[in-house]
Structures are given as C-alpha cells and as structure tokens.
C-alpha cells in the first residue's frame, strides 16, 4: 500500500471533518460510511469496504441508539464519587482550577476553538484510524473494531448500572462551584450549522453517560493499536490524546475520575481482544493445577 494511497483518503476525511466541525456538526459513523464509499470507489476497493465495514458500522450505530435509551432504564444518578476522587487527588476540582486560569467570560479564545475541535474529533477519529488500519492490514482493522465495539458496549452497560453526573450539570444544580459551558459558547460563535441527513437525528441523548469517558477511552485504545502496528510512530498521537483529556476537563464535560475509568476500560478492551486466547490458556492451566 503506497503512501499516496493512504494520504489521499486521510486528507479527504480531514477536510470534510474540519468543514463539519466548523459548522457545528460532528462526522457521524453513517455519514463517514457514505463518504468513504466515494473514496473507495476512487481507490477501486468499494466492494471490499462495504463487505468489511457494514457490520461494524451497524453495531456502532446500534450502540449509539441504545445509549440514548439509558435515561429511561435508570433511576437516580451518581454525583459524589467522581467529585470526592478529584478532590482527594488534586485538593480541588480540576475543572474549576482550569477555568479560573484559562476561561475568559464573554470571549472565545483560540484554545477554546482548538479544544472544541479535539472534542468533536472524538466522533470521527476512530473511523479514520480504522480506515487506515483497513488499508494497511485487515487483521489489525478487525481487532481494532472488535476492541472498539467491546469498549463501547461495556460502557453502555456501565451507564445503566452507574449513571454519572458531569461537572457542568453538577454546577447547574449548585453541587459544585460554577462551571461555564465553554462548548456552548464555542458553538454559538461558529457559522450556522448545516443540515445533513443522519440516523443520529433519531438518537436520543444521554446526559449522564460520563463514566467511563469514551472521549478518554477511544483515543487511548487507538494509541495502543497504532503502537502495535507502527511502533514508535504511534507515539505521535500522544499530544492529541492529552489535548482531548485536558479539554474535556477544562470544558466541564468530565472529571479526571471519568478519564481514569475510560483509560482502564481501554486497556481491558485491548488486552481482551489481543490476548484472549492466552488469557483462556492461563485460566485453564490454573484450573487444571487445582
């Protein structure tokens, strides 16, 4: 696979993603699938793409749909475990500390736009890196998406068992000091949102799906696969990961507790998929030894 073959779709998706984010839209999996068919037609691999991607995309969309049903399946919400953890580790809430330093009331700073872009990239980055894996190595692509789906559905069941209130909501209810919704101010300052068809128009929101943070988990899982496949080159996305983690805390979307939980889920999903057979052998051997 030539570098040009990889660069072309990456540049294509990057331009589309930046355009959508600038207009206050995220690149949903179904929109990515439609856009990818165009580029794979150009590459002469559209049939293989449809065959390999149809099921993963449907399962990912199913997760997003089910996540929207969580509020109707749960009663109550967890508030203080995340707050107590962050205070115990940092002495105060990192969200409040970061906003006291970086947030300017009435002004959208350049780093607010950057953070919003990183936040929104959460929706497209797994698909883009999955596409790169698919172009380079089908086996890595399959394991990556299996890990991604395992991680997503594990998070879904956690949202049912442990609905968790994010910082901005806790602030609105007077449970923690004031937290400004930086993301809302960024979106207001952007050009008018464009209307693109997506099945996400029929997907409900789950405002208490904070633990684990998939904004923290997805990029870390991607990092593991990039390092496994491309060795040292994979470390190039570390600034991206740290940027997202910083942004979701600064914006008041997540506590550090949520990030730690997301990281643990990412590690578990990666290890289970890549080392499942070895894990089974270890448990089988231990059982025989008894």
C-alpha positions in Angstrom: 0.0 0.0 0.0 1.6 3.2 -1.2 1.9 6.3 1.0 -0.2 8.2 -1.6 -3.0 5.7 -1.3 -3.1 6.4 2.4 -2.6 10.1 2.2 -5.4 10.8 -0.2 -8.3 9.4 2.0 -6.8 10.9 5.1 -6.6 14.3 3.5 -10.2 13.8 2.2 -11.6 12.9 5.5 -9.7 15.6 7.3 -11.1 18.3 5.0 -14.6 17.0 5.4 -14.2 16.7 9.2 -12.9 20.3 9.6 -15.7 21.7 7.4 -18.3 19.9 9.5 -16.8 20.8 12.9 -16.5 24.5 11.8 -20.3 24.4 11.1 -21.0 22.8 14.5 -21.6 19.2 13.2 -19.8 16.0 14.1 -19.0 13.4 11.5 -21.3 10.5 12.4 -20.5 6.9 11.5 -23.3 6.7 8.9 -22.0 9.9 7.2 -18.5 8.5 7.3 -19.7 5.3 5.7 -21.3 7.2 2.9 -18.3 9.5 2.4 -15.9 6.5 2.5 -17.8 4.8 -0.3 -16.9 7.7 -2.6 -13.2 7.5 -1.8 -13.1 3.7 -2.0 -14.7 3.9 -5.4 -11.8 6.0 -6.5 -9.4 3.5 -4.9 -11.2 0.6 -6.6 -12.0 -1.1 -3.2 -15.6 -0.2 -2.7 -16.9 -3.8 -2.6 -14.3 -4.8 0.0 -15.1 -1.7 2.0 -18.9 -2.4 2.1 -18.2 -6.0 3.0 -15.8 -5.3 5.8 -17.4 -2.2 7.2 -21.2 -2.7 7.1 -21.5 -4.9 10.2 -19.1 -2.8 12.4 -20.8 0.5 11.4 -24.3 -1.0 12.1 -23.2 -2.3 15.5 -21.6 1.1 16.4 -24.8 2.9 15.4 -26.8 0.4 17.4 -24.7 1.2 20.5 -25.4 4.9 20.0 -29.1 4.3 19.7 -29.1 2.1 22.8 -27.1 4.7 24.7 -29.9 7.2 24.1 -32.4 4.8 25.8 -30.4 4.6 29.1 -32.2 7.5 30.8 -35.4 5.6 30.5 -33.8 2.5 32.0 -32.2 4.1 35.1 -33.3 5.9 38.2 -31.2 8.3 40.1 -27.7 9.5 39.3 -24.3 9.2 40.9 -22.8 12.6 41.9 -20.2 12.4 44.6 -17.8 9.5 43.8 -16.2 11.5 41.0 -16.1 14.7 43.0 -14.6 13.1 46.0 -11.9 11.3 43.9 -10.9 14.5 42.1 -10.7 16.5 45.4 -8.8 13.7 47.1 -6.2 13.6 44.3 -5.9 17.3 43.4 -7.2 19.1 46.5 -9.8 20.9 44.5 -11.8 20.2 41.3 -9.5 20.4 38.2 -12.4 21.8 36.1 -12.8 24.8 38.4 -9.0 25.3 38.6 -8.5 25.2 34.8 -11.4 27.5 34.1 -10.1 30.0 36.7 -6.9 30.1 34.7 -8.0 29.8 31.0 -11.6 30.7 30.8 -12.5 34.3 29.8 -16.1 35.3 30.3 -17.6 36.7 27.2 -14.7 35.7 25.0 -14.0 32.6 23.0 -10.2 32.1 23.0 -8.2 30.3 20.3 -7.6 27.4 22.6 -11.4 27.1 23.2 -11.8 26.5 19.4 -8.9 24.1 19.4 -10.3 22.2 22.4 -13.8 22.1 20.7 -12.2 20.7 17.6 -10.5 18.0 19.6 -13.7 17.2 21.5 -15.6 16.9 18.2 -12.9 14.8 16.6 -13.9 12.0 19.1 -16.7 11.1 16.7 -14.5 10.8 13.5 -11.0 9.8 14.7 -11.9 6.1 15.5 -13.4 5.8 12.0 -10.4 7.5 10.3 -7.8 5.4 12.1 -9.9 2.3 11.5 -9.8 3.2 7.8 -6.0 3.5 7.9 -5.8 0.0 9.6 -8.2 -1.3 6.9 -6.0 -0.1 4.1 -2.8 -1.4 5.7 -3.8 -4.6 7.5 -7.2 -6.2 7.6 -6.4 -8.3 10.6 -5.5 -5.2 12.6 -8.6 -3.5 11.4 -10.8 -6.3 12.6 -9.2 -6.5 16.0 -9.4 -2.7 16.4 -13.1 -2.5 15.6 -13.8 -5.5 17.8 -12.0 -3.7 20.7 -13.9 -0.5 19.9 -17.2 -2.3 20.0 -16.3 -4.2 23.1 -15.3 -1.0 24.8 -18.5 0.8 23.7 -20.9 -1.9 24.8 -19.1 -2.3 28.1 -19.5 1.5 28.6 -23.2 1.2 27.7 -23.9 -1.4 30.5 -21.9 0.8 32.9 -24.1 3.8 32.0 -27.1 1.7 33.0 -25.6 0.5 36.3 -23.7 3.7 37.2 -25.3 6.8 35.6 -22.9 9.7 36.5 -23.5 13.4 36.5 -20.9 15.5 34.6 -19.4 18.7 36.2 -21.4 21.2 34.2 -24.6 19.6 35.4 -23.5 19.4 39.0 -22.7 23.1 38.8 -26.1 23.9 37.4 -27.6 22.1 40.4 -25.4 24.0 42.8 -23.5 21.0 43.9 -20.1 22.3 43.0 -18.7 25.8 42.2 -19.7 27.5 38.9 -18.7 25.7 35.7 -19.1 27.6 32.4 -20.3 25.6 29.4 -17.4 26.6 27.2 -18.5 24.3 24.4 -21.9 26.1 24.1 -20.1 29.4 23.7 -17.9 28.0 21.0 -20.8 26.6 19.1 -22.7 30.0 19.3 -19.7 31.7 17.8 -19.4 29.3 14.8 -21.2 29.7 11.5 -24.7 28.5 11.2 -24.9 24.7 11.4 -25.5 22.9 8.2 -28.3 20.3 7.9 -27.0 16.9 6.8 -29.1 13.8 6.9 -28.0 11.3 9.6 -29.6 8.5 11.6 -28.4 10.4 14.6 -31.5 12.6 14.2 -33.4 9.7 15.7 -30.9 9.0 18.5 -31.6 10.4 22.0 -29.0 12.0 24.2 -27.8 10.5 27.5 -26.6 13.4 29.6 -25.4 11.2 32.5 -23.1 8.9 30.4 -19.9 10.3 32.0 -18.3 7.2 33.5 -16.3 5.8 31.7 -15.4 8.7 29.4 -15.2 7.4 25.9 -13.6 10.7 24.9 -10.7 9.4 27.0 -11.0 5.7 26.1 -11.3 5.8 22.3 -8.0 7.8 21.6 -6.1 5.6 24.1 -7.3 2.4 22.5 -6.3 3.8 19.2 -2.9 4.7 20.6 -2.4 1.0 21.6 -3.2 -0.3 18.2 -1.0 2.4 16.4 2.0 1.5 18.6 1.4 -2.2 17.9 1.2 -1.7 14.2 3.5 1.2 13.5 5.8 1.0 16.6 7.3 4.4 17.6 5.2 6.3 15.0 2.2 5.6 17.2 3.6 7.9 19.9 2.9 10.9 17.6 -0.7 10.9 18.7 0.1 11.3 22.4 -0.3 15.2 22.2 -3.7 14.6 20.6 -4.7 12.3 23.5 -3.5 14.7 26.2 -5.2 17.6 24.4 -8.6 15.8 24.4 -8.2 14.8 28.1 -7.3 18.4 29.0 -10.2 19.8 27.0 -12.9 17.5 28.5 -11.9 18.5 32.0 -11.5 22.2 31.2 -14.9 22.3 29.4 -16.6 20.7 32.4 -17.7 17.7 30.4 -15.8 15.2 32.6 -14.0 14.7 35.9 -10.5 13.2 36.0 -12.2 10.2 37.6 -14.1 9.6 34.3 -10.8 9.7 32.4 -9.2 7.2 34.7 -12.2 4.9 34.2 -12.1 5.3 30.5 -8.4 4.5 30.4 -9.0 1.3 32.4 -11.8 0.3 30.0 -9.5 0.9 27.0 -6.7 -1.2 28.5 -9.2 -4.0 29.3 -10.7 -4.0 25.8 -7.3 -4.0 24.1 -6.0 -6.9 26.2 -9.1 -9.0 25.9 -9.2 -8.8 22.2 -5.5 -9.2 21.5 -4.7 -11.7 24.3 -7.9 -13.6 24.7 -6.5 -17.0 23.8 -3.6 -16.5 26.1 -5.9 -15.4 28.9 -8.1 -18.5 28.4 -5.0 -20.7 28.5 -3.8 -19.2 31.7 -7.2 -19.7 33.4 -7.4 -23.2 32.0 -3.9 -24.1 33.3 -4.7 -22.6 36.7 -7.9 -24.7 36.9 -6.0 -27.9 35.9 -3.4 -27.2 38.6 -6.2 -27.1 41.2 
